[in-house]
Every structure is written in C-alpha cells, then in structure tokens.
C-alpha cells in the first residue's frame, strides 16, 4: 500500500486533516518498506503496463510483504503475493 496514494485518495473523499488522522491509525498496524534503485530498475523492465503498479509490486516483493492492497487487483494478475481490494482485506480480518 502506498501511503502517499492513500493520503491523496482519502484527502479527496474526507479532507486532508481526517486523511492524516486515518493514516496515523493505519501506521499503527503497518510497516514502511524501504525502496531504491533496485525496485526502480526492475519496474522499468517489467511487463507491468503501469510503472507505479510495477514499483509497488517490486517494493512489496523485495520487502517480503504479506499482501498487496489496491483499488485495482486486476493490475496485479501475475503477482506471487496475495492481492486484495481494501474491502476484501477488511472483510478478511473481521
């Protein structure tokens, strides 16, 4: 999950201040991945149609993520990491 993308989406829906509060809550149950040249280089030569999707995928892969949460699970069809929408993920942890 990209906190930057999440902040942007939430900010549009609930306002910037509430989005920051929501991100603070999300941060209590998530870890921040490191990224760098390796993820960018892999993304540049990948078969992903979207560079951002590729970058998020290789970030998740190289940081041993358990799941990718996205608004577009279909963009990660070849993922070896489980992929869910936010709604699917929330249902799975209830």
N, C-alpha and C positions, 0 to 999 in steps of 0.2 A: 504494500500500500504506500503510495506517495503522500506524505503529509502535506506537501505543497499543493498537489491536486485536490486533496480532500478539503483543505482550507479554502481554496478557490470555489469549489462547488458549494460547500456549506455557507460560505460568505454570501453567495448569491441568493441562497434559499432562506437563511435565518439571520443574516447580518454578520458583520465582521467580529463584533465583540462576543456574540454567542458562539460563533465558529471557533474562536480562540479558546473559549471555555470547554467546548466539546473536544478540541484537540488535546487540551491538558488532561482531560479524562481518558482519552484514547492512549495517551502516552503512559499512563499508569499500567497498562496491560500490554504494551508493545515494546519492542526493541528497535533501535535505529541501526540500519545496516551501513557498513562502510562501502564506498564505491570509488572507482577511479578509472585509470586508463584501460585496464583490462575489460571492464564492463562496456566502456565506450567502444573499444576496438571490436569486441565480439558483436555488439549491436550494429556496427557499421557493415559487417559482412554477413549478417544473419539473413534468414529468409522471411523475417517478420516484415509486414507491409508498413508498419508504423515504428519509427525509431524510438519513441517514448515507451511503447509496449516492449520492444526488444530490450531497452535499457532496464526497465523494471524487472523483466524476466531474468536477465543475467545477474542483476543485483540480488534477486531472491535466490537464485541458484547458487551463486558464489558465497552467499551468507547463510546457507543451509536453512532457508525459510521453510516453514511447515505448510504454508498456504499462500496463495495469491488472491487477494480480494480486489475485484474490479467491477466496473459497470458493464464491461464488455467481455464476458468469459469466452465468447466465440473467437476473440482475438488471440487466445492462448491455447488453441486446439492441440498443438504439439507439445504442450508443457508436460514435463515429468513431475512437476509439483502440482498438487491439487489446486484447482481454481474454482472460486465461487463468487457469486454476487454478494453484496453486503447483506441483502435479505436472506439469502441461503445460509450465509455464515451465522447470522443471528439466530435463525431457526435451529441450526445445528448445535448451538451452545446452550439452548434452553433446557 
